[in-house]
């Protein structure tokens, strides 16, 4: 049984490293999906591993707001360290030399709408998933 768990952990690590090799702005959006509302009911897991680094508290890596993983090895399931969704979209924002005045699906590999949290996504890389009711 331990061997199976080691294989599962190795597989997850390989998949995470594969996603890190992608070279498009949408890569970041794919790697850190927005939390679904049900995730806010989960507790943070400490310590957790993200990008091969062990974290013992909430972090703001690639985010303007502190977040945590709800899995020991980050698997894309996370939550803010507050129960609320504090960031607001910034419009217009620049993405791939184009200005957007509302949420867009462009560049998001899962075809979901998103927006930048700053005026220049290309420079800052800060984003959030938009509500499905807004696009």
Order of alpha helices (4+ residues) and beta strands (2+ residues): alpha-alpha-beta-beta-beta-beta-beta-beta-beta-alpha-beta
